[in-house]
Amino acid sequence: MRLFWTLILVVLYNGCSSEGVNSTLSARPKVVNIGCMMSFNTLVGKVTKVAAEAAVEDINFNPDVLVL
């Protein structure tokens, strides 16, 4: 039971401290680099490439998607 309350306090403390950090840092980066490793020679690799490109287009189309 003591471990439970300790974990609850840690979670609450981390949530409170992160709010202050996020409110002071309002500048978003203009570019976010992502990467993945895939084989383009397989069916799964080809489908993954199309899905990744669609996700990038979707994120870039709506800039409010990544707002915290």
Secondary structure as UniProt FT lines:
FT   HELIX           2..24
FT   TURN            40..41
FT   HELIX           43..61
FT   TURN            63..66
//
